Amino acid sequence: MRLSFKLLICCTMFTVQIKASLTDHFVTTWKTDNQGNSSNTSITIPTKPSETYNYDVDWDNDGIFDELGITGDATHDFGVAGTYTVRIQGLFPRIYFASSGEQKKILSVDQWGTNTWNSFALAFYTCENLEILATDSPDLSQLTDMSFAFYSCLALNQSLANWDVSNVQDMQGTFSNARGFNQDISAWDVSSVTNMSEMFRTADTFNMPLNNWDVSNVEDMSYMFMQAPVFDQPLNTWSVSNVNDMKFMFYGASNFNRPLVDWDVSNVTDMSLMFFFAISFNGDLANWSPSSVTNMEKMFSNASSFNSPIGDWDVSNVEDFSYMFEKTPFNQPIGSWNLGSATSLRNMFLFNTDFNQNVGSWDVSGVVNMAGTFRNARSFDQDLSAWDVSLVKRMENMFRNSDVFNQDLSSWNTVKVENMSGMFRQALAFDQNVGSWNIEKVSNCSGMFLDSELSDSNYDSLLIGWSTQNVKQGVSLSVNSSYCYGYQGRSILVEDNGWVILDNGLKQDCGFICPVSDSAPVDLSKSFQPVNGVYDRVQLKWYKSSPQVKYQVADSAACEIRYTAVKDLITNTQIQDQVTYYIPRSKVFKTNGPLFKWPLKYTRQGMLPNTRYQWAVRCFCDFGDGLSSDWSATKQLDTPDFDPVTGIFTPPGIQEEGSKDGSKANVLEDQAIHIYPNPASEWISIRTNSINSMVEIFDSRSKSVRRIQLSSSKEVIRLDDMAPGIYFLRLST
């Protein structure tokens, strides 16, 4: 009896020991013939090489551990493909499916056991068939990292409500892409968490309350609800004062529309794409002070319901506003915003068809990129003339398809702009003069005014103004306009600078093309030469120093001369006798070639002797109906003492060299004299009926310049050593 009693006790104690240990094990179920790196009859338990392991495995779940003391991955071939439950005991700090290749083989966690986990980072990464069937909770007391723990666990949707996550600091991507997960985890203590970025990213079905969470230590909420399409829970009580990153937070959260007005976002630095494609969101954000934010790129882009007031925001540190209100109905006053730190407004209001607020006082002096700022902003038409755009390099598509915009931008300093392509393309209302813009650094104007309504006159001003600059070579320019007065400027851009200009060509009803930009279009330095010795007629000749003007249609051109008799040289009295004469069209106009026949010549008759004249000339087109050039510099002429009837100047008596009494030589007044040729250049032939006569030549100032004693009645006198001019000849004894 005594011996039998002892055996019974031993058996009883042994049985109790086995039952107690079964609840300590980590139990999982696998399907060997699911896709994986091991064979279709095998599985591999994945471990993390950097961790220390010493564990045993019961491969057939019979309570007997088949392999002992394993320190790394464990692979087992069951011999037959099927579903098997596996037990683990011992030191097993971490399961790590990331890059293991076995993700699809594990089906469930059936029991967590008493194992203490060091980390859940990437624990069940992409285990798309995983379910948590365990009724107990894992020991997470030593665990701080749950990042991407259940990433892409598509079948996961079991309760995790009782888990103690109070020591966890990193929950980045914990349920990211866990498309079936929608369990209540509102009781989780997340007070130690600092990183919640991507936590519910693409969690397609998650929509559980989280408003009770203590997120006061969280620093990163970027991507947190990105593309969580059904999530729409209150979050307004969250304390987010330590958060510095909210980029992409509600990106594509298409159902979310909760007020966040009480959030303290003063430490957030990045809000880029925060509500991008949050198509339902129109929550109250009026009290936000995003004073530390530097990036608001695409913050409300495609948030197709957003139109809440945010005019009091402090955006003074924001550098990037690109795409901020793209495709939104936003139309709230934000004119008081301080954009002093802004460097990019690229596509800020792209396809925003409602915005039309006054932003003319914005400080954009630091902005370098305005490409597409108001592209397709079909309601916008506000004064931007005060904008300082002196640092802007990119303006391509800035007002493209802005249907109603038509404001004066002529004062803009575009000295740094390099790209203006498509800037006013299909801007149907824009018709302003931008000829004063500095475009010397612009290398691309293609499509700039394509399909726009820029008037021909403003296109002319553009061509005239831009052609005077040191422009880039080979620039492309597209304009839906014709030109008239800008013909010369266009020629300079195309012929001298290799520009490729696509426009509507020369306007057929221009009537004229005229150089109107030169301050001194003519040079009269070669004027005032008496014609054939007759002093009451004066020939004026002037030149055009700027590039030639050409034309393609039957244009008209003319010039006019203004001369004024200002002083009587005999009485030394001032007179005023201003007369304006038009030069005959035939003298100016040239068919099928240059519009003006440079140099132009004109002979004026009826001059008065002993009179000071002042002259000026200008040219114009359409016989005075069109624009004209400026008057030339004034030239002056003093006429000599000629006979006002015949116009002939008679040289005064010549004082003999050395004589002091003014005695005159005997002039042969009745002698016949023939001179040929006249005018002459190198020589003249003189024939007279007198021999032994003296021929004396005088210049126009009555100074004797040559004496020749004739030895016969016919002699040749060489003139090639004399200066060009008008000379007088006297024959005497």
C-alpha positions in Angstrom: 0.0 0.0 0.0 2.7 2.5 0.8 4.5 2.0 -2.4 1.4 2.2 -4.5 0.4 5.5 -2.8 3.7 7.1 -3.7 3.4 6.2 -7.3 -0.1 7.7 -7.4 1.2 10.9 -6.0 4.0 11.1 -8.5 1.7 10.5 -11.4 -0.6 13.2 -10.2 2.1 15.7 -9.8 3.5 14.9 -13.2 0.1 15.5 -14.8 -0.3 18.9 -13.1 3.1 20.0 -14.3 2.3 19.3 -18.0 -1.0 21.3 -17.9 0.6 24.3 -16.3 3.4 24.6 -18.9 1.1 24.5 -22.0 -0.2 28.0 -21.3 3.3 29.4 -21.2 4.0 28.5 -24.8 3.9 30.8 -27.9 1.6 28.9 -30.2 1.2 29.5 -34.0 -0.4 27.8 -36.9 1.1 27.4 -40.4 0.2 26.2 -43.8 3.2 24.6 -45.5 2.1 24.8 -49.1 1.3 28.5 -49.1 3.9 30.5 -51.0 7.2 30.8 -49.2 11.0 30.3 -49.4 10.8 26.9 -47.8 9.4 23.8 -49.5 5.7 23.1 -49.7 6.0 20.6 -46.8 8.2 22.9 -44.7 8.1 26.1 -42.7 10.8 28.4 -41.3 10.4 30.3 -38.0 12.1 33.6 -38.7 14.3 35.3 -36.1 16.3 38.5 -35.9 20.0 37.9 -36.2 20.9 40.7 -33.8 18.9 39.1 -31.0 19.9 36.3 -28.6 17.8 33.2 -28.8 17.7 29.8 -26.9 14.3 28.2 -27.6 12.7 24.8 -28.1 10.1 23.8 -30.7 7.3 21.3 -30.5 6.6 20.8 -34.3 3.5 18.6 -34.0 1.8 20.3 -31.0 1.8 17.0 -29.0 3.4 18.6 -25.9 6.8 17.0 -26.6 9.4 19.4 -27.8 11.3 18.0 -30.7 14.2 20.5 -31.1 15.9 22.1 -28.2 18.3 25.0 -27.7 17.8 26.7 -31.1 19.6 30.0 -31.4 18.4 31.3 -34.8 15.9 30.5 -37.6 14.3 27.0 -37.3 13.2 25.1 -40.5 11.2 21.9 -40.3 10.0 19.5 -43.0 6.7 17.8 -42.1 6.9 15.4 -45.0 3.4 16.1 -46.1 1.9 19.4 -47.1 -0.7 20.6 -44.7 -1.6 22.9 -41.8 0.4 22.5 -38.6 0.4 24.1 -35.1 3.7 24.7 -33.6 4.8 25.5 -30.0 7.8 27.5 -28.8 9.2 27.8 -25.3 12.3 29.3 -23.9 14.2 32.5 -24.8 12.4 33.8 -27.9 12.6 37.6 -27.7 11.4 38.5 -31.2 9.7 37.1 -34.3 10.8 38.8 -37.5 9.0 38.1 -40.8 10.5 41.1 -42.7 12.3 39.7 -45.8 11.9 36.2 -44.5 9.9 34.9 -47.4 7.6 32.9 -45.1 5.0 35.6 -44.6 2.1 33.8 -46.4 2.6 30.5 -44.5 1.7 31.7 -41.0 -2.1 31.6 -40.5 -2.6 32.6 -36.8 -1.2 33.3 -33.4 -3.2 31.0 -31.2 -1.5 31.8 -27.9 1.0 34.4 -26.7 2.1 32.6 -23.6 4.4 34.0 -21.0 7.2 34.9 -23.4 8.6 38.4 -22.9 8.9 40.3 -26.1 11.8 42.7 -26.8 10.4 44.2 -30.0 7.5 43.9 -32.4 9.2 46.0 -35.1 8.4 44.4 -38.4 7.2 41.3 -36.4 4.5 40.2 -38.8 5.4 42.4 -41.7 3.3 41.5 -44.8 1.8 38.4 -43.1 -1.3 38.8 -45.2 -3.1 35.7 -43.8 -2.4 36.3 -40.2 -5.2 36.3 -37.6 -4.7 36.9 -33.8 -6.9 34.1 -32.3 -5.1 34.2 -28.9 -7.3 35.0 -26.0 -4.4 36.1 -23.9 -2.2 39.2 -24.4 1.5 39.4 -25.1 3.9 40.5 -22.5 5.0 43.9 -24.0 6.5 45.2 -20.7 10.0 45.3 -22.2 8.9 46.4 -25.6 9.3 50.0 -27.0 9.0 49.4 -30.7 5.9 48.3 -32.6 6.8 49.9 -35.9 5.2 48.1 -38.9 4.3 45.2 -36.6 1.2 44.3 -38.6 2.0 46.0 -41.9 -0.1 44.5 -44.7 -1.7 42.0 -42.4 -4.8 41.9 -44.6 -6.8 39.4 -42.6 -6.1 40.9 -39.2 -9.3 42.0 -37.5 -9.3 40.6 -34.0 -9.5 42.4 -30.7 -6.3 43.8 -29.3 -8.1 46.0 -26.8 -6.4 44.5 -23.7 -2.9 44.9 -24.7 -0.6 46.9 -22.5 1.3 49.2 -24.7 2.2 51.8 -22.1 6.0 51.4 -22.7 5.8 51.6 -26.5 7.5 54.6 -28.0 7.3 53.8 -31.7 4.1 52.9 -33.4 5.1 54.0 -36.9 3.1 52.0 -39.5 1.8 49.6 -36.8 -1.5 49.0 -38.8 -0.3 50.4 -42.1 -2.0 48.6 -44.9 -3.9 46.3 -42.5 -6.8 46.8 -44.8 -9.3 44.6 -42.8 -8.5 45.9 -39.3 -11.3 47.8 -37.5 -11.1 47.0 -33.8 -11.6 49.2 -30.8 -8.2 50.2 -29.3 -9.4 53.4 -27.6 -8.3 52.0 -24.2 -4.6 51.8 -25.3 -2.3 53.8 -23.1 -0.1 55.5 -25.8 1.3 58.2 -23.4 4.8 57.1 -24.1 4.5 57.0 -27.9 6.6 59.6 -29.7 6.1 58.3 -33.3 2.7 57.6 -34.8 3.7 58.3 -38.5 1.9 56.0 -40.9 0.1 54.2 -38.1 -3.2 53.8 -40.0 -1.9 54.4 -43.5 -4.1 52.7 -46.0 -6.1 51.0 -43.2 -9.1 50.8 -45.5 -11.7 49.8 -42.9 -10.5 51.4 -39.7 -12.9 53.8 -38.2 -12.7 53.5 -34.4 -12.7 56.3 -31.8 -9.3 57.5 -30.7 -10.3 60.8 -29.0 -9.3 59.5 -25.5 -5.7 58.8 -26.4 -3.1 60.7 -24.6 -0.8 61.8 -27.5 0.9 64.5 -25.6 4.4 63.0 -26.2 3.9 62.3 -29.9 6.3 64.2 -32.1 5.6 62.7 -35.5 2.1 62.2 -37.0 3.1 62.3 -40.6 1.1 60.0 -42.9 -0.9 58.8 -39.8 -4.3 58.5 -41.5 -3.0 58.7 -45.1 -5.5 57.0 -47.4 -7.6 55.7 -44.5 -10.7 56.3 -46.6 -13.5 55.6 -44.0 -11.9 57.1 -40.9 -14.0 59.9 -39.5 -13.7 60.1 -35.7 -13.4 63.1 -33.4 -9.8 64.1 -32.6 -10.2 67.6 -31.3 -9.2 66.8 -27.7 -5.8 65.5 -28.7 -2.9 67.5 -27.2 -0.6 67.8 -30.2 1.6 70.5 -28.8 4.8 68.4 -29.2 4.1 67.3 -32.7 6.6 68.7 -35.2 5.6 66.8 -38.4 2.1 66.5 -39.8 2.9 66.1 -43.4 0.5 63.7 -45.3 -1.5 63.2 -42.1 -4.9 63.1 -43.7 -3.8 62.6 -47.2 -6.6 60.8 -49.0 -8.7 60.4 -45.9 -11.7 60.9 -48.0 -14.3 60.6 -45.3 -12.7 62.7 -42.6 -14.4 65.9 -41.7 -14.0 66.7 -38.0 -13.1 70.1 -36.4 -9.5 70.4 -35.2 -9.9 74.0 -34.0 -8.4 73.4 -30.6 -5.1 71.8 -31.7 -2.0 73.6 -30.7 0.2 73.3 -33.8 2.7 75.9 -32.8 5.6 73.4 -33.0 4.7 71.8 -36.3 7.2 72.5 -39.0 5.8 70.5 -41.9 2.2 70.5 -43.1 2.8 69.5 -46.7 0.0 67.4 -48.2 -1.7 67.3 -44.8 -5.2 67.3 -46.3 -4.3 66.4 -49.8 -7.4 64.7 -51.4 -9.3 64.8 -48.1 -12.3 65.5 -50.2 -14.8 65.8 -47.4 -12.8 67.9 -45.0 -14.0 71.4 -44.2 -13.2 71.5 -40.5 -12.6 74.5 -38.4 -8.9 75.5 -38.3 -9.4 79.1 -37.5 -7.5 79.2 -34.2 -4.4 77.5 -35.5 -1.1 79.3 -35.2 1.3 77.4 -37.6 4.1 79.9 -36.7 6.8 77.2 -37.0 5.7 75.7 -40.3 8.1 76.0 -43.2 6.3 73.8 -45.7 2.7 73.9 -46.7 3.1 72.4 -50.2 -0.2 70.9 -51.3 -1.6 71.2 -47.8 -5.2 71.5 -49.1 -4.6 70.3 -52.7 -7.7 68.5 -54.0 -9.5 69.0 -50.7 -12.6 69.6 -52.8 -14.8 70.8 -49.9 -12.4 73.0 -48.0 -13.4 76.6 -47.6 -12.9 77.4 -43.9 -11.5 80.8 -42.7 -7.7 80.7 -42.0 -7.0 84.4 -42.6 -5.5 84.9 -39.1 -2.8 82.2 -39.5 0.8 83.1 -38.8 2.6 81.8 -41.9 5.6 84.0 -41.5 8.0 81.1 -41.6 6.5 79.2 -44.5 8.9 78.9 -47.4 6.9 76.6 -49.7 3.2 77.4 -50.6 3.3 75.4 -53.9 0.0 73.7 -54.8 -1.5 74.7 -51.5 -5.0 75.5 -52.7 -4.9 73.4 -55.9 -8.4 72.3 -57.0 -10.2 73.5 -53.9 -13.2 75.9 -53.6 -11.2 77.9 -51.2 -12.1 81.6 -51.3 -11.4 83.1 -47.9 -9.5 86.4 -47.2 -5.8 85.7 -46.7 -4.5 89.1 -47.8 -3.0 89.8 -44.4 -0.7 86.8 -44.5 3.0 87.5 -44.1 4.8 85.7 -46.8 8.2 87.2 -45.9 9.9 83.8 -45.9 8.2 82.4 -49.0 10.4 81.1 -51.8 7.8 79.2 -53.9 4.2 79.9 -54.9 4.4 77.3 -57.6 0.8 76.3 -58.7 -0.5 77.7 -55.4 -4.0 78.3 -56.8 -3.8 75.8 -59.7 -7.4 74.9 -60.9 -8.9 76.9 -58.0 -11.9 78.3 -59.9 -13.3 80.2 -56.9 -10.5 82.2 -55.4 -10.6 86.0 -55.9 -9.3 87.6 -52.8 -7.0 90.6 -52.6 -3.4 89.4 -52.1 -1.8 92.5 -53.6 0.0 93.4 -50.4 1.8 90.1 -50.0 5.5 90.3 -49.4 6.8 88.1 -52.2 10.3 89.6 -52.3 12.0 86.3 -51.6 10.0 84.2 -54.0 12.0 82.5 -56.8 9.3 80.3 -58.2 5.9 81.5 -59.4 5.3 78.9 -62.1 1.6 78.3 -62.5 0.6 80.3 -59.4 -2.8 81.3 -60.8 -3.0 78.7 -63.6 -6.7 78.0 -64.2 -7.7 80.3 -61.4 -10.7 81.2 -63.5 -12.2 83.8 -61.1 -9.0 85.6 -60.0 -8.7 89.2 -61.1 -6.8 91.2 -58.4 -4.2 94.0 -58.5 -0.7 92.5 -58.2 1.2 95.6 -59.4 2.9 96.1 -56.0 4.4 92.6 -55.9 8.2 92.6 -55.8 9.1 89.8 -58.1 12.8 90.8 -58.5 14.1 87.4 -57.4 11.6 85.3 -59.3 13.3 82.9 -61.9 10.3 80.9 -63.0 7.0 82.3 -64.3 6.0 79.6 -66.8 2.2 79.1 -66.9 1.7 81.6 -64.2 -1.7 82.9 -65.5 -2.4 80.2 -68.0 -6.2 79.7 -68.4 -6.9 82.5 -66.0 -10.1 83.6 -67.8 -10.8 87.0 -66.2 -7.4 88.2 -65.1 -6.5 91.5 -66.7 -4.4 93.6 -64.3 -1.5 96.0 -65.1 1.8 94.3 -64.4 4.0 96.7 -66.3 5.9 97.8 -63.1 7.1 94.2 -62.3 10.9 93.8 -62.1 11.5 90.6 -64.1 15.3 90.9 -64.2 15.9 87.4 -62.9 13.1 85.5 -64.8 14.4 82.7 -67.0 11.2 80.9 -68.0 8.0 82.6 -69.2 6.7 79.8 -71.4 2.9 79.6 -71.4 2.6 82.4 -68.9 -0.6 83.9 -70.4 -1.6 81.0 -72.6 -5.4 81.0 -73.0 -5.7 83.9 -70.5 -8.6 85.2 -72.4 -9.0 88.6 -70.7 -5.4 89.6 -70.3 -4.4 92.6 -72.5 -1.7 94.6 -70.9 1.6 96.2 -71.9 4.6 94.2 -70.7 7.0 95.8 -73.1 8.9 97.4 -70.2 9.7 94.0 -68.6 13.4 93.1 -68.5 13.6 89.7 -70.2 17.4 89.6 -70.7 17.7 86.3 -68.8 14.6 84.6 -70.3 15.4 81.6 -72.4 11.9 80.2 -73.0 8.8 82.1 -74.0 7.2 79.3 -76.0 3.4 79.5 -75.9 3.6 82.6 -73.7 0.5 84.3 -75.3 -0.8 81.3 -77.3 -4.6 81.3 -77.7 -4.7 84.5 -75.7 -6.3 87.9 -76.5 -3.3 90.2 -76.3 -4.1 93.1 -78.5 -2.0 93.9 -81.5 -1.0 97.3 -80.0 0.3 95.6 -76.8 2.1 93.0 -78.9 3.7 95.9 -80.7 4.8 97.4 -77.4 6.2 94.1 -76.4 8.3 93.8 -79.5 9.5 97.4 -79.4 10.5 97.2 -75.7 12.1 93.7 -75.7 14.1 94.3 -78.9 16.1 97.1 -77.2 17.5 94.6 -74.7 20.5 92.3 -74.6 18.3 89.2 -75.0 19.2 85.5 -75.1 19.8 83.9 -78.4 17.3 81.5 -80.0 14.4 82.1 -77.7 11.0 80.7 -78.7 7.9 83.1 -78.4 4.3 82.2 -79.2 1.7 85.0 -79.4 -1.8 84.9 -80.7 -1.5 88.5 -82.1 -0.5 90.4 -85.1 2.1 93.2 -85.2 2.3 96.7 -86.8 4.6 99.2 -85.2 6.6 96.4 -83.6 7.8 95.2 -87.0 11.3 96.7 -86.5 11.5 95.1 -83.0 10.4 91.8 -84.3 13.0 92.0 -87.0 15.7 92.6 -84.5 14.6 89.7 -82.3 14.4 87.3 -85.2 17.2 88.4 -87.5 19.8 89.6 -85.0 19.0 87.3 -82.1 17.7 84.1 -83.7 14.4 84.2 -82.0 11.7 81.8 -83.3 8.4 83.8 -83.1 5.1 82.2 -83.8 2.4 84.9 -84.2 -0.4 85.9 -86.5 1.9 87.8 -88.8 1.8 91.4 -90.0 -1.6 93.0 -89.5 -3.1 93.6 -93.0 -4.7 96.9 -92.1 -1.8 98.4 -90.3 -1.4 101.2 -92.8 2.1 101.8 -91.7 5.2 100.5 -89.9 7.3 103.2 -88.5 10.4 103.5 -86.3 9.0 105.4 -83.3 11.4 104.5 -80.5 14.5 106.4 -81.4 15.1 109.7 -79.5 17.2 111.1 -82.4 16.2 109.3 -85.5 18.1 111.4 -88.0 21.6 112.9 -88.4 21.7 116.3 -90.1 25.5 116.7 -89.8 25.8 116.7 -93.6 23.1 119.3 -94.3 23.1 122.9 -95.5 25.2 122.6 -98.6 24.2 125.2 -101.3 23.0 123.7 -104.5 24.9 124.5 -107.7 26.1 127.8 -106.2 22.6 129.1 -105.6 22.2 130.1 -102.0 18.5 130.5 -101.8 18.1 126.7 -102.0 19.7 124.4 -99.5 19.9 120.6 -99.6 19.3 118.7 -96.4 20.5 115.1 -96.1 20.0 112.8 -93.1 20.6 109.2 -92.1 19.0 106.6 -89.9 21.5 104.9 -87.6 19.2 102.2 -86.2 18.4 98.9 -88.1 16.5 99.2 -91.3 12.7 99.1 -91.3 11.1 96.8 -93.8 7.5 96.1 -94.8 5.4 93.5 -96.5 2.2 95.4 -97.5 1.5 98.7 -99.2 2.4 100.9 -96.3 2.9 104.7 -96.5 5.6 106.8 -95.1 6.6 110.5 -95.0 8.9 112.9 -93.3 8.6 116.6 -92.4 11.1 119.4 -92.0 10.6 122.2 -89.6 12.7 125.3 -90.1 12.6 128.6 -88.4 14.2 132.0 -89.3 15.4 133.1 -85.8 17.8 136.0 -86.4 18.4 138.8 -88.9 22.2 138.9 -89.1 22.3 142.5 -90.5 20.2 144.1 -87.8 21.1 141.4 -85.2 17.5 141.2 -84.2 15.5 138.1 -83.3 12.7 136.9 -85.6 10.4 134.0 -85.5 9.1 132.5 -88.7 8.5 128.8 -88.2 7.5 126.9 -91.2 6.9 123.1 -91.6 7.2 121.4 -94.9 6.4 117.8 -95.9 8.8 115.8 -98.0 7.1 114.3 -101.1 6.1 110.7 -100.6 8.1 109.7 -103.6 11.3 110.9 -101.9 10.6 108.7 -98.9 8.8 105.6 -99.9 10.4 102.6 -101.6 8.4 99.8 -103.1 9.3 96.2 -102.2 12.1 96.9 -99.9 13.1 99.2 -97.0 10.3 101.5 -96.0 12.5 104.6 -96.1 15.2 105.4 -98.7 18.1 106.1 -96.4 19.7 108.6 -96.7 16.9 111.0 -97.3 17.6 114.2 -99.3 15.5 117.3 -99.6 16.1 120.7 -101.3 14.5 123.8 -100.0 14.2 127.0 -102.0 13.4 130.5 -101.0 16.0 131.1 -98.4 16.7 134.6 -97.3 20.2 136.1 -97.2 21.9 137.2 -94.0 19.5 135.1 -91.9 20.1 132.4 -89.2 17.9 129.3 -89.6 17.3 126.4 -87.3 16.2 123.1 -88.7 14.8 119.8 -87.4 13.3 116.7 -89.1 11.1 113.8 -88.1 9.6 110.8 -90.0 6.2 109.2 -89.6 3.7 107.1 -91.5 0.3 107.3 -93.0 1.0 111.0 -93.7 0.7 112.1 -90.2 -2.1 109.8 -89.0 0.2 107.3 -87.3 3.0 107.4 -84.7 6.0 109.5 -85.5 9.6 109.5 -84.4 10.9 112.2 -82.2 12.2 115.5 -83.7 15.8 115.3 -84.5 18.4 117.5 -82.8 18.2 121.1 -84.0 20.7 122.2 -86.6 21.7 125.8 -87.4 22.6 127.6 -90.7 23.7 131.2 -91.3 23.0 132.3 -94.9 25.5 134.6 -96.7 24.7 137.9 -98.4 23.3 136.7 -101.7 20.9 138.4 -104.0 17.4 137.5 -102.8 16.1 137.7 -106.3 18.6 135.6 -108.2 19.9 133.6 -105.3 23.4 134.3 -106.6 26.2 135.1 -104.1 28.7 137.7 -105.4 32.0 137.6 -103.6 33.1 140.9 -102.2 36.2 142.7 -103.5 39.4 140.9 -102.8 42.0 142.6 -100.8 45.4 142.2 -102.4 48.0 140.6 -100.3 50.0 143.2 -98.4 47.6 146.0 -99.4 46.0 148.0 -96.6 43.8 150.4 -98.7 41.3 147.8 -99.9 42.1 148.5 -103.6 40.4 146.0 -105.9 41.6 144.3 -109.0 40.0 145.1 -112.4 37.2 142.6 -113.1 36.6 141.7 -116.7 32.8 142.0 -116.5 32.1 141.8 -120.2 34.3 138.9 -121.1 32.6 135.6 -122.2 33.7 132.6 -120.1 32.8 129.0 -120.4 33.5 126.4 -117.6 33.2 122.7 -117.9 32.3 120.4 -116.2 30.2 122.1 -113.5 30.0 120.7 -110.9 33.5 119.3 -111.1 35.6 116.9 -109.0 39.2 116.7 -110.3 39.5 119.4 -112.9 37.7 122.1 -114.9 38.3 123.5 -118.4 38.1 127.3 -118.9 37.7 128.9 -122.2 37.7 132.7 -122.7 38.2 135.3 -125.5 40.9 137.0 -123.5 44.5 135.9 -122.9 46.9 136.9 -120.2 44.0 137.0 -117.8 44.1 136.1 -114.1 41.6 133.4 -112.8 41.0 133.7 -109.0 39.1 131.1 -107.0 37.2 132.0 -103.8 35.5 129.8 -101.2 32.1 130.5 -99.8 33.6 132.8 -97.2 35.1 135.1 -99.9 38.6 133.9 -99.2 41.0 133.6 -102.1 42.3 130.0 -102.3 44.0 130.0 -105.7 45.3 132.3 -108.5 46.1 131.1 -112.0 47.6 133.2 -114.8 46.1 132.2 -118.1 48.5 131.9 -121.0 45.9 131.0 -123.6 42.2 131.3 -124.2 41.7 127.6 -123.1 43.2 126.0 -120.1 42.6 123.2 -117.7 42.9 123.8 -114.0 43.3 120.8 -111.5 41.1 120.8 -108.5 41.9 117.4 -106.8 43.9 119.1 -104.1 40.9 121.2 -103.0 38.4 120.4 -100.4 34.8 119.6 -101.6 32.5 122.6 -101.5 31.0 125.6 -103.4 33.6 127.9 -105.0 33.4 131.1 -107.0 35.6 132.0 -110.0 36.7 135.6 -111.0 38.4 136.5 -114.3 40.5 139.8 -114.2 43.5 141.5 -115.7 
